[in-house]
């Protein structure tokens, strides 16, 4: 049983994800994209970074890598897939999840801690939390603004596919708490099947007790079963 953390040219959060999963006793290893998914793959992480220098659009080139076809096939078999930051951009560019991630409203790279509210606690990625619980997680992105057409956003809400929203420490969803201008403060969404999810904040950077808050552990525990 192995969670494959895919490394593309320009990935830089793959080792962070490996360390965080190792801390949770989840067997994980970094896999170079050209090598394909391992035969014993039980999960996939699309990690953060700047795959291929964010040329064209962030995540666009990696989304067209042959290994993404393998990821799609794994999804059909029920394999959990989590995209984080650049991995979220890859997920949206490849159609694994809805919407798109575009340039922050500030037009600046933003690296800070934010708060997010758990919107749906009935998924592999959120079952460690209570609905409405507030997490503190770091962000580090220049293209983290989630955008989607109004009717599709309504469909996401109706299907309860929004997993996290940017919020104040007390859980209030406000414009001021939205770090990048995302539609309806969306920080993370599920695919058509809830074992596929992407989010812009970094749970792997909030999982090791020695380096700060550990609110992200519950998200990574989605790979435990």
C-alpha positions as CSV (number, residue, x, y, z in Angstrom):
1,X,0.0,0.0,0.0
2,X,1.6,3.2,-1.2
3,X,0.4,6.8,-1.6
4,X,2.2,8.2,-4.6
5,X,3.3,11.8,-4.4
6,X,3.8,12.9,-8.0
7,X,6.8,15.0,-8.8
8,X,6.9,17.1,-11.9
9,X,9.6,19.5,-13.0
10,X,9.1,22.4,-10.6
11,X,7.3,20.6,-7.8
12,X,8.7,21.6,-4.5
13,X,6.3,20.4,-1.8
14,X,6.6,16.7,-2.5
15,X,9.0,16.1,0.4
16,X,6.8,18.1,2.7
17,X,3.9,15.9,1.8
18,X,6.0,12.7,2.3
19,X,7.2,13.8,5.7
20,X,3.7,14.8,6.8
21,X,2.2,11.4,5.7
22,X,5.1,9.6,7.3
23,X,4.4,11.3,10.6
24,X,0.8,9.9,10.4
25,X,2.3,6.4,9.6
26,X,0.9,6.5,6.1
27,X,3.2,4.8,3.6
28,X,4.1,7.3,0.9
29,X,6.8,7.9,-1.6
30,X,7.7,10.5,-4.2
31,X,7.2,9.3,-7.8
32,X,8.7,11.0,-10.8
33,X,5.8,11.5,-13.3
34,X,7.5,9.7,-16.2
35,X,7.8,6.5,-14.0
36,X,4.0,6.1,-13.8
37,X,1.9,5.1,-10.8
38,X,3.3,2.2,-8.7
39,X,1.4,-1.1,-8.9
40,X,0.6,-0.9,-5.2
41,X,-0.7,2.6,-5.4
42,X,-3.5,3.3,-2.9
43,X,-3.6,7.0,-3.1
44,X,-2.2,10.0,-5.0
45,X,-1.0,13.4,-3.9
46,X,-0.6,16.2,-6.5
47,X,1.7,18.4,-4.5
48,X,2.4,22.1,-4.4
49,X,5.2,24.0,-6.3
50,X,5.5,25.6,-9.7
51,X,5.3,22.7,-12.2
52,X,7.0,23.7,-15.4
53,X,7.4,27.2,-14.2
54,X,3.6,27.9,-14.3
55,X,4.0,28.5,-18.1
56,X,0.7,28.9,-20.0
57,X,-1.3,28.7,-16.8
58,X,-0.4,27.3,-13.4
59,X,-0.8,23.5,-13.6
60,X,-1.7,23.4,-17.3
61,X,1.4,21.6,-18.6
62,X,1.4,19.0,-15.8
63,X,-2.3,18.4,-16.3
64,X,-1.4,17.1,-19.8
65,X,1.3,14.7,-18.6
66,X,0.6,11.0,-19.4
67,X,0.5,10.1,-15.7
68,X,-2.6,12.2,-15.3
69,X,-4.5,9.7,-17.5
70,X,-3.3,7.0,-15.0
71,X,-4.6,9.1,-12.2
72,X,-8.0,9.4,-13.9
73,X,-8.1,5.6,-14.3
74,X,-7.2,5.3,-10.6
75,X,-10.0,7.6,-9.6
76,X,-12.5,5.4,-11.5
77,X,-11.3,2.5,-9.3
78,X,-11.9,4.5,-6.1
79,X,-8.3,5.6,-5.4
80,X,-8.2,8.8,-3.3
81,X,-6.6,11.8,-4.9
82,X,-5.7,15.0,-3.2
83,X,-4.4,18.1,-4.9
84,X,-2.7,20.9,-2.9
85,X,-1.9,24.4,-4.2
86,X,-0.2,23.7,-7.5
87,X,-1.8,20.3,-7.3
88,X,-5.2,22.0,-7.0
89,X,-4.4,23.9,-10.2
90,X,-3.4,20.6,-11.9
91,X,-6.6,19.0,-10.7
92,X,-8.8,21.8,-12.1
93,X,-6.8,22.0,-15.4
94,X,-7.2,18.2,-15.9
95,X,-10.9,18.2,-15.1
96,X,-10.6,16.1,-12.0
97,X,-12.3,18.9,-10.1
98,X,-14.5,21.9,-11.2
99,X,-13.6,25.5,-11.7
100,X,-10.3,27.2,-12.2
101,X,-7.6,28.9,-10.2
102,X,-6.5,32.2,-11.5
103,X,-4.3,35.2,-10.4
104,X,-5.0,36.5,-6.9
105,X,-7.2,39.6,-6.8
106,X,-4.3,41.4,-5.2
107,X,-2.1,40.4,-8.2
108,X,0.5,39.5,-5.6
109,X,2.0,36.2,-4.3
110,X,0.6,35.7,-0.9
111,X,2.3,33.7,1.8
112,X,0.5,33.7,5.2
113,X,-1.6,31.7,7.6
114,X,-5.4,31.8,7.0
115,X,-8.5,30.3,8.6
116,X,-10.9,28.0,6.8
117,X,-14.2,26.7,7.8
118,X,-15.2,23.1,7.2
119,X,-18.3,23.1,5.1
120,X,-18.9,19.4,4.6
121,X,-17.6,17.0,7.3
122,X,-18.8,13.9,5.5
123,X,-15.9,13.2,3.1
124,X,-12.6,11.3,3.5
125,X,-10.8,14.6,3.7
126,X,-13.0,16.2,6.3
127,X,-14.4,13.4,8.5
128,X,-11.8,14.2,11.2
129,X,-13.5,17.5,11.8
130,X,-17.0,18.8,12.7
131,X,-19.0,20.8,10.2
132,X,-18.3,24.5,10.9
133,X,-15.0,23.8,12.6
134,X,-12.3,26.4,11.9
135,X,-8.8,25.4,10.9
136,X,-5.6,27.4,10.7
137,X,-3.6,26.6,7.5
138,X,-0.8,28.3,5.5
139,X,-1.2,29.5,2.0
140,X,1.6,30.3,-0.5
141,X,0.3,31.1,-4.0
142,X,0.0,33.7,-6.7
143,X,-2.8,32.0,-8.6
144,X,-5.1,30.8,-5.9
145,X,-8.3,32.6,-6.8
146,X,-11.1,30.0,-7.4
147,X,-13.4,31.0,-10.2
148,X,-16.5,29.3,-11.6
149,X,-19.6,30.3,-13.4
150,X,-22.6,31.3,-11.2
151,X,-24.8,28.4,-12.2
152,X,-22.0,25.9,-11.6
153,X,-21.2,27.4,-8.2
154,X,-24.9,26.9,-7.3
155,X,-24.6,23.3,-8.4
156,X,-21.5,22.8,-6.2
157,X,-23.4,24.2,-3.2
158,X,-26.4,22.1,-4.0
159,X,-24.3,19.0,-4.1
160,X,-22.4,19.9,-1.0
161,X,-19.0,19.8,-2.8
162,X,-17.5,22.8,-1.2
163,X,-15.2,21.4,1.5
164,X,-13.6,24.6,2.9
165,X,-14.2,28.3,2.8
166,X,-11.9,31.1,3.9
167,X,-13.2,32.7,7.1
168,X,-12.4,34.8,10.2
169,X,-11.1,33.0,13.3
170,X,-14.6,32.9,14.7
171,X,-15.9,31.1,11.5
172,X,-17.6,34.1,9.9
173,X,-17.2,34.1,6.1
174,X,-16.3,37.6,5.1
175,X,-14.7,39.4,2.2
176,X,-11.9,40.5,4.5
177,X,-11.0,36.9,5.3
178,X,-10.8,36.0,1.6
179,X,-7.0,36.2,0.7
180,X,-7.3,35.9,-3.0
181,X,-10.8,36.9,-4.2
182,X,-12.1,33.3,-4.6
183,X,-15.7,32.9,-5.6
184,X,-17.8,32.6,-2.4
185,X,-14.5,32.3,-0.4
186,X,-14.0,28.8,-1.7
187,X,-10.7,27.3,-0.4
188,X,-11.3,23.6,-1.4
189,X,-13.7,21.5,-3.4
190,X,-14.5,17.9,-4.1
191,X,-14.7,16.3,-7.5
192,X,-17.8,14.4,-8.8
193,X,-16.7,11.7,-6.4
194,X,-15.7,12.8,-2.9
195,X,-12.5,10.7,-2.8
196,X,-11.1,13.4,-5.1
197,X,-10.5,16.8,-3.7
198,X,-8.3,19.9,-4.2
199,X,-7.5,22.8,-1.9
200,X,-5.3,25.9,-2.1
201,X,-4.0,25.9,1.6
202,X,-1.3,23.5,2.6
203,X,-2.3,20.8,5.1
204,X,1.1,19.2,4.9
205,X,2.6,22.4,6.3
206,X,0.3,22.2,9.3
207,X,0.8,18.6,10.3
208,X,4.2,18.4,12.1
209,X,4.0,19.4,15.8
210,X,7.6,20.5,15.8
211,X,7.0,23.3,13.2
212,X,3.7,24.8,14.1
213,X,-0.1,24.2,14.1
214,X,-1.3,20.7,13.2
215,X,-4.8,21.5,12.0
216,X,-4.0,19.9,8.6
217,X,-3.5,16.4,9.9
218,X,-7.1,15.5,9.5
219,X,-7.1,16.3,5.8
220,X,-4.2,13.9,5.2
221,X,-5.9,11.2,7.2
222,X,-8.1,10.8,4.2
223,X,-5.5,8.4,3.0
224,X,-5.6,6.1,6.0
225,X,-8.6,4.0,4.9
